Structure formats: C-alpha cells, structure tokens
C-alpha cells in the first residue's frame, strides 16, 4: 500500500467483509483501546485481589471464615489505593501510635461496636470496602470481620498476617495518632 487511496480501499474491503459500518468505527476503536489498556494495567499491576461487590450469599446469611475474608498486605494496599478502601487498625492506641499502616485509622476492637463507630462504619460501607488488621497472631480482626459480615456488611476483609506482614512487605507505615478515630 503506497498511497492513502489503497489504504482506504483496503479498510473498506475489511469493513465490508466483516459487516462493519461507518457508525461502528468508534465503537471498535473504543473496544480495542479498552482491551489494550486492560492488558497493560494487568501487566503493570499484577496484584490479584478479590472483587469487592455485594456478597453472592446475601448480606447477613454467610458464616464467614478466615479463609474467605483474608487478603495479602499487597492486595490490601492496592484496594486502599484503587478502591478507596478504609483501612482500620483494631489494636489499642499505644500500638497504633507506635506504628501503623499508612493511612489507617484506629478504632480499637473493644470500641468498634459502640454506637458512634457502627454509625460511622455504616456511612463508610455505602461507598468503600473496609479492611481490618491487628497483630500477626491476633484473632480480633477476624472475629470483628465475621461479626460485621453476619450483621450485613458485605465488603469487610482482613489483612493476612496483620501489621507484621504489612511491615515485612515494606509497605508504608506511620507513627502517631493523627488518624485516630474518635468516638464522640
């Protein structure tokens, strides 16, 4: 193909053979571009995280286990970044101020089910997934996540390995109480 007339004839011939019309051109370009962008994103960001959508079993009817609510620290970080997930440190104030995942708020496990915190989580759940964590050998975050799921929260996950796993992966940490959630 040496000139634009030959290219136009070639494109028209392909369109005729495939049944494409002029009106479908932008749609084909959009689909091809979307496919290429998706492949590029999957190549650049190979983190595999669970889809966060309403639970297929129906809110409040599933007896969650730690196997189906745990995510890796890397996945949790990706969900915070790309799905605006709320990261909640359920440890006490002292461990939280000594070092916590970057951007995490602190609601200690003993206070999570207070009315003001439940109201806050209800508002958050409408738009954001919730990810809990505590120490590596702590079971509080799993128990809380299971209880929240039983009460109707669909998108509640737990970081597998807790704060220690987060730190082992070299993910961002902060100190202090600047993001400590206050109940008042």
N, C-alpha and C positions, 0 to 999 in steps of 0.2 A: 504494500500500500504506500503509494508515493504522494498522493495528494488527498485533500480533505473530501473530495467527491467520492473517491474509492472507499474512504473510511465511513462516510455517511451511508453509502450503498451497503457496505458490509454490516454495519449496525442495523440498518433497516431490514436486511435479509435475516439476521438473527432474531430480531423482534417479530418478524412475520412467521418464522419457523416455530418460535416458542409461544406465539399468541399474545405477546406483549403489545400494549397500545401506548400511545404517547402519554396518556394520563397515568399510566402505571410506572413511568420512568422514575419520578421522585420517590415512589414507594420502594422500588427495587434499590435505588441508591441508599435510602434510609435503612432498609433491612441489611444491606451489605455492610454499611458503615457500622451499624449496631453490632453485627456479628464480629467484625474486625475489632471493635472497641472491647467487646466482651472477652474475646480471646486474649487481647493484650492485657486487660486487667487481671484475668486469671493467671497469666504468665508472670506478671509483675507482683501480684499479691496472692501467692498460693495457699494462704491460710484458709483452712476449711472449717467453717463454723456452722452450727445448726441454724436452720431457717427459723426466724422468730416470727411466728404467726400464731393466730389462735390455736390452742391445742385441739387436735382432732378428736380427742376423747371427751371434750366438753368440760367447761370450767367446773371445778369442784368435784368431779367424779373420778378422777385418776389418782390412784395411790402412787405418787412419785417415789422413785428410788434414787439413790445417789448416782446410779449409772446413767440415768436419763436426764439428769439436771446438771451434770458436771461439764465444764469446758476448760480447755487449757488456758494458761495465763495469756498466751499469744492470741488466742481466739477472743478472750475477754477484752484485751486491749483493742483488737480490731472492731469488736462490737461497740466499744465506747467511742472509738473514732468515727466509724462509718454508720452506726445505727443510733448514735447518741444515747447509748445505754447508760443508766445510772449505776455507778459503782459504789457499793455500801460496805464499809468496814464494820463488822459487827463485834469487834473486840472492844475492850474498855478504852477509856480516854487516854490512859497512860501509854499503852502500847501504840495506839493511834498516833499520839503526838510524837512518839519516839521514831516513827517511820511508817508510812502508809503508801499505798499505790497512788501515783499522781492523779489528782482529780477526784479521788474517793471522798465521800462524806462519811462521817462517823455517826452511826446510831447503834450503841451497844445492844447486844442481844437482849439484855434484861429490860430495855426500854422500847424495843421495836414494836411491841404490840400495845403500847399506850395509845390512847385515842388520837392525839395530835399526830403521831407518827403514822398510824393507819390511814388517817385522812390525807396526809402528805403522800404516802405511797399510792393511795387511790388516785390522786391527781396525776402523779407521775405515770402510773401504769397506762393511763389513757393514751399516752404518746410515746413512751420509752420502755425498753426492756430494763429489767432490774438484775444486777449481778452482785451476789454477796460473797464475802470471803472472811476468814478468820485465820488462825494459825494452821500449820500443816496438819497437826494431829487433832485439831478441834472439830467437833461434830455440830457445833451450834449453827453454822451457816447452812448445813444440810437439813437440820431439823427445822429451822426457820423457813427455808425454801419449801420444804414439803408441807409445812403448815399453811404457808401463804397459798400454795397451789390448791390445797384442799379447800381453802376459803374463796377460791375463784380467781386468783392471779394466774394468768397463763404464761407470761414471759418472765419467769424467775429462774435464774441459773446460779451456779456456784463455781468459783474458781477451784479447780482440782489442785490440791497441794497448798492452797491458801497463800498467805503473804510470803512464805519461804520460797514457794515455786515461782512467784512473781519476781522476787529478788534474784533467784538463780538464773532466770532468763534474762536478767539485766534490764528489765523494764523500768520505766521511770518511777521514782519514789520521791516523797516529800516528807518533811517533818513539820511539827507544829500543829495547831488546832484551827487554822484558818477556815477549813471546810467542815468544822464540827457542826452537825445539825443540832439545833436547839429546840427543845420542846417547851413551848410556852404559849 
